[in-house]
Amino acid sequence: MNIMRNNIIAFLLILFLHIPLAYGEFLCRPYEVVENTNSGLNKFKNGLLWKISHNEKVFGYLYGTIHIGDSEVLNLHESVIQSLMASDNFLMEVVPQPEDVLEMSTTMFFMDGNRLENIVNQEIFNKTITILSNYGFTREMVSVMQPWAAYIVMSYPKNPGEILDFKLMEIAQSNGAHVSGLESAMEQVKIFSDLSLDDQARILTDAVCHYENTTEDFNEVKNHYLNRDLDSLYSFSEKYTFGDDSVYERIAMELITYRNGKMVDGILEYLSSGITFIAVGAMHLPGEDGILNQLELRAYNIEKIY
């Protein structure tokens, strides 16, 4: 993510007043690892690239991505390149706009005098500073960072490099395809920024307490992705459980289920205007509420290519 320049942060810090506020004092809690060998998916369990057609007419291609930069992930299969080159339109979750940078930066940080150390306990705050220093954030920046933003940053690998989705977009643009986004950057952000500060403190505390698992988990996710195993990706999303998972259940509903429906509406608008290549996170593809099944329910034929 793009972040505020240090001089802007310094200026804002001068304006901020230290206002102590009372929030839940969340401590580290253990989680249980769930060995879920059967995700319950009935169809679309394996495959990343799918052809969308009706009465033998091809309307487009749906490709499941993973939002990281990795040499193996970026090594695109020939069928993906061919499908991209055959498409008139390219859709992805979000096409970044210049104005998104400033809006994202201001949303990530408190602008009302609050501070992160007022919301999480001192130990979690200090650990957050240590973790985010590896992502280029200073102590001053972390101290005015919204808990949800700190959580998002540390949920991704350091130095992600070129993201797969953007590589696909560049190929599509070079081929003259019309590029559009299915949603705005701020629509994605609001899923987390609209959480109560208590809920934000809860998820950040959990992330900090179990941060050592991040690298191992990403390797596991990447391996499932390279194997095109949507079933295992879905199962992995339910690998950990806490005594109270209510906040994560709400996030999953907003992040996957509700967005799937909105993205399908957007996809349908483009399928009638030329062959369309759709690139969205692989977790949006499978399951009863997944994009693939929703398109099939609308009388499209869904055929796995790769």
Residue frames relative to the residue before (quaternion, step in Angstrom):
aa qw qx qy qz dx dy dz
M 1.0000 0.0000 0.0000 0.0000 0.00 0.00 0.00
N 0.4485 -0.6392 0.5417 0.3113 3.57 -1.18 0.58
I 0.1607 -0.8028 0.5721 0.0490 3.56 -1.04 0.81
M 0.6570 -0.5119 0.3661 0.4150 3.58 -1.23 0.34
R 0.5205 -0.6004 0.4995 0.3451 3.50 -1.16 0.58
N 0.6229 -0.5841 0.3664 0.3695 3.59 -1.10 0.73
N 0.6532 0.5218 -0.3455 0.4262 3.62 0.94 -0.71
I 0.6197 0.5186 -0.3491 0.4745 3.59 1.11 -0.61
I 0.6331 0.5269 -0.3257 0.4641 3.56 1.00 -0.84
A 0.6533 0.5179 -0.3202 0.4500 3.58 0.90 -0.91
F 0.6448 0.5207 -0.3162 0.4616 3.58 1.00 -0.83
L 0.6705 0.4949 -0.3019 0.4630 3.56 0.92 -0.88
L 0.6206 0.5570 -0.3455 0.4304 3.58 1.02 -0.76
I 0.6150 0.5479 -0.3469 0.4486 3.58 1.07 -0.69
L 0.6952 0.4868 -0.2686 0.4556 3.55 1.04 -0.81
F 0.6294 0.5851 -0.3399 0.3820 3.54 1.11 -0.71
L 0.2421 -0.7242 0.6271 0.1537 3.54 -1.18 0.73
H 0.4417 -0.6711 0.5159 0.2971 3.55 -1.07 0.65
I 0.0276 0.8101 -0.5807 0.0755 3.58 -0.32 1.26
P 0.2461 -0.7893 0.5402 0.1573 3.63 -0.26 1.17
L 0.0388 -0.7874 0.6151 -0.0133 3.54 -0.89 1.02
A 0.4004 -0.7299 0.5067 0.2243 3.56 -1.11 0.63
Y 0.0745 0.7685 -0.6312 0.0745 3.55 -0.77 1.09
G 0.7106 -0.4451 0.3182 0.4423 3.55 -1.28 0.18
E 0.3319 -0.7333 0.5607 0.1943 3.57 -0.93 0.91
F 0.0392 -0.8409 0.5396 -0.0130 3.56 0.17 1.29
L 0.1785 -0.7730 0.6046 0.0715 3.53 -1.00 0.93
C 0.6654 -0.4719 0.3731 0.4420 3.56 -1.29 0.19
R 0.0454 -0.7832 0.6198 0.0211 3.55 -1.04 0.77
P 0.4936 -0.6628 0.4683 0.3127 3.58 -1.03 0.70
Y 0.2214 -0.7418 0.6078 0.1770 3.53 -1.23 0.40
E 0.3844 -0.6866 0.5663 0.2453 3.51 -1.30 0.36
V 0.3251 -0.7254 0.5748 0.1944 3.55 -0.97 0.91
V 0.1990 -0.7952 0.5671 0.0800 3.55 -0.66 1.15
E 0.2523 -0.7582 0.5846 0.1404 3.57 -0.71 1.06
N 0.0259 0.8273 -0.5549 0.0836 3.53 0.19 1.32
T 0.0923 -0.8357 0.5412 0.0146 3.58 -0.14 1.28
N 0.7543 0.2461 -0.1701 0.5844 3.59 1.24 -0.20
S 0.2588 -0.8163 0.5000 0.1289 3.54 -0.21 1.28
G 0.4806 -0.6751 0.4398 0.3462 3.58 1.16 -0.42
L 0.4464 0.6703 -0.4757 0.3539 3.58 1.24 0.17
N 0.3022 -0.7887 0.5124 0.1548 3.57 -0.78 0.98
K 0.8044 0.0563 -0.0170 0.5911 3.58 1.14 -0.48
F 0.7900 0.3062 -0.2442 0.4717 3.51 -1.36 0.23
K 0.2436 0.8190 -0.4856 0.1847 3.56 0.96 0.88
N 0.8070 0.1530 -0.0543 0.5678 3.57 1.12 -0.54
G 0.6357 0.5196 -0.3979 0.4093 3.56 -0.93 0.91
L 0.2443 -0.7869 0.5535 0.1212 3.54 -1.06 0.79
L 0.7720 0.2834 -0.1569 0.5469 3.59 1.07 -0.67
W 0.0160 -0.8198 0.5686 -0.0666 3.57 -0.68 1.17
K 0.3333 -0.7326 0.5613 0.1926 3.57 -1.03 0.84
I 0.2116 -0.7648 0.6014 0.0931 3.54 -1.01 0.94
S 0.1429 0.8034 -0.5618 0.1363 3.60 -0.55 1.12
H 0.0869 -0.7607 0.6381 0.0818 3.52 -1.38 0.13
N 0.8281 -0.0316 -0.0361 0.5585 3.57 -0.73 1.11
E 0.6955 -0.5144 0.2346 0.4435 3.54 0.99 1.05
K 0.5664 0.5543 -0.4069 0.4543 3.60 1.23 0.17
V 0.3412 -0.7453 0.5399 0.1913 3.57 -0.78 1.05
F 0.1766 -0.7962 0.5741 0.0731 3.55 -0.83 1.07
G 0.7975 -0.2282 0.1573 0.5359 3.57 1.09 -0.51
Y 0.3720 -0.6873 0.5801 0.2297 3.50 -1.44 -0.15
L 0.1750 -0.7708 0.6058 0.0912 3.55 -1.03 0.83
Y 0.0568 -0.8134 0.5783 -0.0284 3.55 -0.68 1.15
G 0.3045 -0.7528 0.5606 0.1620 3.56 -0.81 1.05
T 0.1552 -0.8088 0.5646 0.0539 3.56 -0.75 1.07
I 0.2395 -0.6911 0.6424 0.2289 3.51 -1.40 -0.10
H 0.3980 -0.7814 0.4370 0.1999 3.56 -0.62 1.14
I 0.5135 0.5945 -0.4592 0.4147 3.57 0.64 1.13
G 0.3665 -0.6776 0.5782 0.2685 3.53 -1.35 0.18
D 0.2021 0.7574 -0.5866 0.2033 3.57 -0.66 1.10
S 0.5543 -0.6497 0.3971 0.3362 3.58 -0.86 0.92
E 0.6639 0.4913 -0.3186 0.4651 3.61 0.98 -0.75
V 0.6560 0.5091 -0.3026 0.4678 3.56 1.00 -0.85
L 0.7032 0.4749 -0.2595 0.4612 3.59 0.99 -0.84
N 0.5574 0.5793 -0.3927 0.4468 3.59 1.28 -0.16
L 0.1520 -0.8605 0.4828 0.0575 3.55 0.30 1.32
H 0.4797 -0.6484 0.5124 0.2948 3.54 -1.05 0.82
E 0.6392 -0.5651 0.3714 0.3661 3.56 -1.12 0.72
S 0.6353 0.5442 -0.3370 0.4320 3.60 1.00 -0.76
V 0.6181 0.5337 -0.3448 0.4628 3.59 1.10 -0.64
I 0.6495 0.5125 -0.3079 0.4698 3.57 0.92 -0.91
Q 0.6652 0.5124 -0.3049 0.4494 3.58 0.89 -0.95
S 0.6624 0.5027 -0.3038 0.4650 3.58 0.97 -0.85
L 0.6219 0.5376 -0.3291 0.4645 3.56 1.05 -0.77
M 0.7049 0.4829 -0.2630 0.4481 3.54 0.85 -1.02
A 0.6754 0.4896 -0.2877 0.4706 3.59 1.20 -0.47
S 0.6286 0.5856 -0.3086 0.4083 3.58 1.30 -0.14
D 0.3989 -0.7119 0.5374 0.2127 3.54 -1.17 0.76
N 0.7770 0.2238 -0.1003 0.5798 3.56 1.16 -0.71
F 0.1302 -0.7600 0.6296 0.0951 3.54 -1.21 0.57
L 0.0691 -0.7933 0.6048 0.0033 3.56 -0.77 1.11
M 0.0275 0.7621 -0.6468 0.0073 3.56 -1.05 0.79
E 0.7173 -0.4544 0.2858 0.4442 3.56 -1.23 0.26
V 0.7970 -0.0596 0.0885 0.5945 3.57 0.80 -1.05
V 0.1853 -0.7239 0.6518 0.1296 3.55 -1.05 0.83
P 0.3703 -0.7661 0.4727 0.2293 3.63 -0.31 1.20
Q 0.1684 -0.7675 0.6138 0.0763 3.53 -1.06 0.89
P 0.6418 -0.5490 0.3543 0.4015 3.64 -1.06 0.61
E 0.6738 0.5092 -0.3096 0.4369 3.58 0.95 -0.82
D 0.5434 0.6253 -0.3978 0.3943 3.59 1.24 -0.39
V 0.5984 0.6049 -0.3636 0.3793 3.58 1.05 -0.77
L 0.7066 0.4459 -0.2652 0.4813 3.59 0.79 -1.02
E 0.6642 0.5072 -0.3148 0.4500 3.58 0.90 -0.90
M 0.6440 0.5149 -0.3199 0.4666 3.57 1.01 -0.81
S 0.6504 0.5347 -0.3138 0.4390 3.56 0.96 -0.91
T 0.7028 0.4560 -0.2800 0.4687 3.56 0.86 -0.92
T 0.6376 0.5292 -0.3323 0.4505 3.60 1.09 -0.64
M 0.6411 0.5601 -0.3220 0.4143 3.58 1.06 -0.74
F 0.7712 0.3448 -0.1588 0.5111 3.57 1.16 -0.64
F 0.5514 -0.5963 0.4691 0.3469 3.55 -1.18 0.61
M 0.1206 -0.7890 0.6002 0.0515 3.54 -1.02 0.87
D 0.6520 0.5385 -0.2940 0.4454 3.57 1.30 0.14
G 0.6654 -0.5128 0.3084 0.4463 3.58 1.21 0.31
N 0.5380 0.6158 -0.4187 0.3950 3.58 1.22 -0.15
R 0.1726 -0.7745 0.6015 0.0924 3.56 -1.27 0.38
L 0.6165 -0.5886 0.3797 0.3596 3.55 -1.12 0.70
E 0.6509 0.5306 -0.3294 0.4316 3.62 1.00 -0.73
N 0.5998 0.5395 -0.3657 0.4642 3.59 1.28 -0.14
I 0.7196 0.4746 -0.2200 0.4567 3.54 1.25 -0.48
V 0.7569 0.1963 -0.1396 0.6076 3.60 1.12 -0.63
N 0.5919 -0.5861 0.3956 0.3869 3.58 -1.14 0.45
Q 0.7118 -0.5039 0.2859 0.3970 3.56 -1.24 0.47
E 0.6409 0.5295 -0.3364 0.4424 3.58 0.98 -0.77
I 0.6670 0.4819 -0.2983 0.4836 3.58 0.92 -0.88
F 0.6282 0.5374 -0.3327 0.4538 3.57 1.00 -0.80
N 0.6758 0.4907 -0.2960 0.4635 3.60 0.86 -0.93
K 0.6569 0.4970 -0.3121 0.4733 3.58 0.99 -0.79
T 0.6051 0.5501 -0.3486 0.4579 3.57 1.09 -0.71
I 0.6333 0.5247 -0.3248 0.4671 3.58 0.98 -0.85
T 0.6599 0.5128 -0.3070 0.4554 3.59 0.90 -0.93
I 0.6784 0.4899 -0.2975 0.4596 3.59 0.87 -0.94
L 0.7441 0.4338 -0.2426 0.4464 3.59 0.75 -1.03
S 0.5063 0.6193 -0.4383 0.4098 3.59 1.21 -0.21
N 0.6341 0.5285 -0.3235 0.4625 3.59 1.16 -0.57
Y 0.6763 0.4498 -0.2816 0.5109 3.58 1.30 -0.24
G 0.6278 -0.5782 0.3177 0.4131 3.59 1.31 0.15
F 0.5349 0.6170 -0.4128 0.4036 3.60 1.24 0.25
T 0.3549 -0.7231 0.5530 0.2131 3.57 -0.96 0.89
R 0.6822 -0.4642 0.3613 0.4343 3.56 -1.33 0.23
E 0.6484 0.5310 -0.3220 0.4405 3.58 0.97 -0.87
M 0.6594 0.5046 -0.3099 0.4631 3.56 1.00 -0.79
V 0.6534 0.5114 -0.3130 0.4622 3.58 0.95 -0.88
S 0.6422 0.5613 -0.3371 0.3987 3.59 0.96 -0.80
V 0.7541 0.3136 -0.2092 0.5378 3.61 1.15 -0.46
M 0.4571 0.6925 -0.4427 0.3398 3.58 1.22 0.32
Q 0.4877 -0.6357 0.5114 0.3108 3.54 -1.04 0.80
P 0.5800 -0.6123 0.3976 0.3614 3.64 -0.96 0.77
W 0.6396 0.5315 -0.3410 0.4383 3.62 0.94 -0.81
A 0.6547 0.5189 -0.3178 0.4484 3.59 0.99 -0.80
A 0.6336 0.5147 -0.3273 0.4759 3.58 1.00 -0.78
Y 0.6308 0.5412 -0.3151 0.4580 3.56 1.04 -0.82
I 0.6674 0.5021 -0.3034 0.4587 3.59 0.89 -0.95
V 0.6553 0.5322 -0.3226 0.4281 3.59 0.83 -0.98
M 0.7519 0.4052 -0.2338 0.4645 3.59 0.74 -1.01
S 0.5660 0.5927 -0.3848 0.4244 3.59 1.28 -0.06
Y 0.6962 0.4109 -0.2578 0.5291 3.58 1.31 -0.17
P 0.5963 -0.5705 0.4086 0.3900 3.60 -1.14 0.47
K 0.5308 -0.5902 0.4961 0.3520 3.54 -1.24 0.48
N 0.8446 0.1008 -0.0945 0.5172 3.57 -1.15 0.68
P 0.0024 -0.8694 0.4942 0.0008 3.62 0.66 1.07
G 0.3661 -0.7415 0.4965 0.2638 3.62 1.14 -0.41
E 0.7621 -0.3250 0.2600 0.4960 3.57 -1.22 -0.46
I 0.3371 -0.7557 0.5322 0.1791 3.56 -0.72 1.11
L 0.6060 -0.6041 0.3866 0.3442 3.57 -0.96 0.93
D 0.6542 0.5382 -0.3254 0.4201 3.60 0.82 -0.98
F 0.6954 0.4735 -0.2769 0.4643 3.58 0.96 -0.86
K 0.5870 0.5416 -0.3764 0.4695 3.58 1.13 -0.51
L 0.6408 0.5161 -0.3177 0.4713 3.58 0.98 -0.83
M 0.6429 0.5277 -0.3195 0.4540 3.57 0.98 -0.85
E 0.6556 0.5163 -0.3142 0.4527 3.59 0.95 -0.86
I 0.6363 0.5120 -0.3278 0.4749 3.59 1.01 -0.78
A 0.6557 0.5124 -0.3099 0.4598 3.58 0.94 -0.91
Q 0.6577 0.5129 -0.3106 0.4559 3.59 0.93 -0.89
S 0.6634 0.5095 -0.3081 0.4532 3.57 0.96 -0.86
N 0.6828 0.4557 -0.2752 0.5004 3.57 1.26 -0.46
G 0.5735 -0.6401 0.3551 0.3679 3.58 1.29 0.15
A 0.4018 0.7209 -0.4811 0.2955 3.60 1.20 0.27
H 0.4707 -0.6335 0.5340 0.3033 3.55 -1.23 0.56
V 0.1891 -0.8162 0.5426 0.0597 3.59 -0.60 1.19
S 0.0783 0.7910 -0.6007 0.0855 3.58 -0.88 0.97
G 0.3669 -0.7062 0.5610 0.2280 3.54 -1.32 0.40
L 0.4564 -0.6908 0.4940 0.2655 3.55 -1.15 0.63
E 0.7815 0.0479 -0.0315 0.6213 3.56 1.26 -0.31
S 0.5183 -0.6234 0.4760 0.3408 3.57 -1.29 0.12
A 0.6500 -0.5118 0.3855 0.4086 3.55 -1.25 0.39
M 0.6886 0.4939 -0.2944 0.4419 3.58 0.92 -0.87
E 0.5619 0.5694 -0.3982 0.4489 3.60 1.15 -0.42
Q 0.6492 0.4948 -0.3139 0.4850 3.58 1.03 -0.75
V 0.6625 0.5304 -0.3048 0.4323 3.56 0.89 -0.98
K 0.6556 0.5570 -0.3225 0.3948 3.59 0.92 -0.90
I 0.5189 0.6237 -0.4242 0.4023 3.59 1.18 -0.39
F 0.7513 0.3493 -0.1900 0.5267 3.57 1.07 -0.77
S 0.6816 0.5067 -0.3106 0.4269 3.60 0.87 -0.87
D 0.6539 0.5116 -0.3175 0.4581 3.61 1.17 -0.47
L 0.4643 0.6594 -0.4583 0.3735 3.59 1.26 -0.05
S 0.5498 -0.5770 0.4745 0.3737 3.58 -1.15 0.54
L 0.6123 -0.5566 0.4005 0.3936 3.59 -1.16 0.46
D 0.5849 0.5576 -0.3732 0.4557 3.60 1.12 -0.56
D 0.6813 0.4724 -0.2917 0.4771 3.59 0.88 -0.92
Q 0.6273 0.5259 -0.3366 0.4654 3.59 1.02 -0.74
A 0.6496 0.5108 -0.3144 0.4671 3.58 0.98 -0.84
R 0.6301 0.5514 -0.3266 0.4385 3.57 1.06 -0.81
I 0.7274 0.4318 -0.2671 0.4616 3.60 0.72 -1.00
L 0.6249 0.5182 -0.3516 0.4663 3.61 1.07 -0.62
T 0.6379 0.5230 -0.3285 0.4600 3.59 0.94 -0.83
D 0.6468 0.5107 -0.3202 0.4673 3.59 0.93 -0.86
A 0.6697 0.5084 -0.3038 0.4481 3.59 0.92 -0.91
V 0.6591 0.5027 -0.3066 0.4679 3.57 0.97 -0.85
C 0.6766 0.5173 -0.2953 0.4329 3.57 0.88 -0.96
H 0.7906 0.2684 -0.1317 0.5344 3.60 1.07 -0.69
Y 0.2487 0.8205 -0.4872 0.1663 3.55 1.22 0.47
E 0.5918 0.6032 -0.3746 0.3816 3.60 1.06 -0.64
N 0.6405 0.5319 -0.3279 0.4464 3.59 1.21 -0.35
T 0.4603 0.7370 -0.4252 0.2534 3.59 1.24 -0.35
T 0.6910 0.4824 -0.2889 0.4543 3.58 0.78 -1.02
E 0.6599 0.5085 -0.3023 0.4632 3.56 0.92 -0.94
D 0.6613 0.5118 -0.3052 0.4557 3.57 0.95 -0.87
F 0.6605 0.5084 -0.3200 0.4504 3.58 0.93 -0.81
N 0.6214 0.5279 -0.3439 0.4658 3.57 1.05 -0.68
E 0.6493 0.5125 -0.3140 0.4660 3.57 1.03 -0.81
V 0.6437 0.5141 -0.3148 0.4715 3.57 0.96 -0.88
K 0.6589 0.5182 -0.3115 0.4474 3.57 0.90 -0.93
N 0.6547 0.5150 -0.3176 0.4531 3.60 0.95 -0.83
H 0.6328 0.5064 -0.3324 0.4823 3.59 0.98 -0.80
Y 0.6550 0.5211 -0.3143 0.4480 3.56 0.96 -0.86
L 0.6778 0.4896 -0.2994 0.4596 3.59 0.86 -0.93
N 0.6590 0.4705 -0.2974 0.5059 3.57 1.21 -0.51
R 0.3771 -0.7528 0.4503 0.2970 3.58 1.36 0.00
D 0.3896 0.7459 -0.4383 0.3158 3.54 1.21 0.67
L 0.1753 -0.8203 0.5396 0.0722 3.57 0.08 1.29
D 0.5949 0.5797 -0.3525 0.4310 3.56 1.10 -0.69
S 0.6974 0.4575 -0.2691 0.4815 3.58 0.91 -0.94
L 0.6032 0.5433 -0.3582 0.4611 3.59 1.07 -0.65
Y 0.6533 0.5079 -0.3071 0.4700 3.55 0.98 -0.87
S 0.6575 0.5068 -0.3072 0.4652 3.57 0.95 -0.88
F 0.6382 0.5377 -0.3322 0.4395 3.57 1.00 -0.82
S 0.6170 0.5621 -0.3503 0.4250 3.58 1.04 -0.69
E 0.7286 0.3610 -0.2197 0.5391 3.58 1.25 -0.36
K 0.3055 0.8029 -0.4674 0.2086 3.56 1.30 0.37
Y 0.7862 0.2774 -0.1347 0.5355 3.58 0.94 -0.89
T 0.0017 0.7824 -0.6227 -0.0092 3.53 -1.11 0.69
F 0.2377 -0.7447 0.6085 0.1362 3.54 -1.11 0.79
G 0.6986 -0.4489 0.3354 0.4450 3.55 -1.27 0.16
D 0.7682 0.1199 -0.0633 0.6256 3.55 1.12 -0.75
D 0.0709 -0.8266 0.5581 -0.0145 3.57 -0.39 1.27
S 0.3101 0.8126 -0.4696 0.1517 3.59 1.25 0.09
V 0.6638 0.4993 -0.3280 0.4499 3.62 0.89 -0.83
Y 0.6714 0.4894 -0.3033 0.4666 3.59 1.00 -0.78
E 0.6068 0.5438 -0.3511 0.4613 3.57 1.11 -0.62
R 0.6541 0.4989 -0.3117 0.4756 3.58 1.02 -0.79
I 0.6426 0.5191 -0.3222 0.4624 3.57 0.99 -0.83
A 0.6547 0.5145 -0.3141 0.4560 3.59 0.91 -0.91
M 0.6357 0.5285 -0.3293 0.4563 3.59 0.99 -0.80
E 0.6964 0.4544 -0.2653 0.4880 3.59 0.96 -0.91
L 0.7183 0.4911 -0.2556 0.4213 3.55 0.89 -1.01
I 0.7892 0.2776 -0.1399 0.5297 3.59 0.99 -0.78
T 0.7676 0.4232 -0.2466 0.4133 3.58 0.32 -1.24
Y 0.7197 0.4325 -0.2693 0.4717 3.60 0.67 -1.05
R 0.6619 0.5078 -0.3141 0.4532 3.58 0.95 -0.84
N 0.5714 0.5879 -0.3883 0.4210 3.60 1.06 -0.65
G 0.6748 0.5021 -0.2962 0.4525 3.56 0.86 -0.95
K 0.6629 0.4984 -0.3044 0.4685 3.58 0.94 -0.87
M 0.6680 0.5011 -0.3116 0.4534 3.58 0.95 -0.84
V 0.6113 0.5378 -0.3546 0.4597 3.59 1.03 -0.70
D 0.6272 0.5301 -0.3400 0.4582 3.61 0.96 -0.80
G 0.6748 0.4917 -0.2891 0.4682 3.57 0.97 -0.86
I 0.6335 0.5369 -0.3244 0.4530 3.56 1.01 -0.84
L 0.6561 0.5353 -0.3171 0.4271 3.59 0.89 -0.92
E 0.6133 0.5597 -0.3506 0.4332 3.59 1.08 -0.65
Y 0.7312 0.4375 -0.2353 0.4675 3.58 1.06 -0.74
L 0.5791 0.6301 -0.3828 0.3478 3.60 1.07 -0.63
S 0.6850 0.4680 -0.2869 0.4790 3.57 1.17 -0.46
S 0.6933 0.4701 -0.2727 0.4734 3.60 1.26 -0.05
G 0.7818 -0.2349 0.1283 0.5631 3.57 1.04 0.73
I 0.6507 -0.5080 0.3798 0.4176 3.56 -1.26 0.34
T 0.1215 -0.8291 0.5458 -0.0058 3.55 -0.68 1.16
F 0.2074 -0.7443 0.6249 0.1121 3.57 -0.96 0.97
I 0.1099 -0.8066 0.5806 0.0150 3.57 -0.66 1.17
A 0.0654 -0.7927 0.6060 0.0043 3.57 -0.77 1.06
V 0.1672 0.7669 -0.5984 0.1608 3.58 -0.51 1.22
G 0.6887 -0.4782 0.3445 0.4222 3.55 -1.22 0.40
A 0.5766 -0.6444 0.3849 0.3227 3.56 -0.91 0.98
M 0.6140 0.5715 -0.3545 0.4132 3.61 1.09 -0.60
H 0.6188 0.5439 -0.3512 0.4448 3.60 1.22 -0.27
L 0.5925 0.6309 -0.3525 0.3559 3.60 1.22 -0.28
P 0.8107 0.3559 -0.1991 0.4200 3.64 0.55 -1.09
G 0.6842 0.5331 -0.3579 0.3458 3.51 -1.40 0.00
E 0.7116 -0.4626 0.3316 0.4119 3.51 -1.34 0.28
D 0.7455 0.3659 -0.2033 0.5187 3.57 1.02 -0.83
G 0.4573 0.7165 -0.4268 0.3086 3.59 1.30 -0.04
I 0.6642 -0.5310 0.3565 0.3871 3.54 -1.25 0.49
L 0.6317 0.5487 -0.3461 0.4244 3.60 0.95 -0.82
N 0.6928 0.4651 -0.2805 0.4743 3.58 0.83 -0.96
Q 0.6462 0.5225 -0.3292 0.4484 3.59 0.99 -0.78
L 0.6430 0.4978 -0.3253 0.4826 3.60 1.05 -0.68
E 0.6358 0.5241 -0.3290 0.4613 3.58 1.02 -0.78
L 0.6436 0.5236 -0.3214 0.4564 3.59 1.02 -0.76
R 0.6787 0.4449 -0.2781 0.5138 3.56 1.25 -0.38
A 0.6351 -0.6130 0.2820 0.3759 3.54 1.23 0.73
Y 0.4776 0.6231 -0.4788 0.3928 3.59 1.16 0.48
N 0.3829 -0.6854 0.5654 0.2529 3.54 -1.15 0.67
I 0.1513 -0.7943 0.5866 0.0461 3.56 -0.81 1.06
E 0.0117 0.8199 -0.5673 0.0763 3.55 -0.56 1.21
K 0.4004 -0.7214 0.5100 0.2432 3.59 -0.79 1.00
I 0.2078 -0.7623 0.6039 0.1053 3.55 -1.01 0.92
Y 0.8083 -0.0455 0.0898 0.5801 3.58 0.92 -0.97
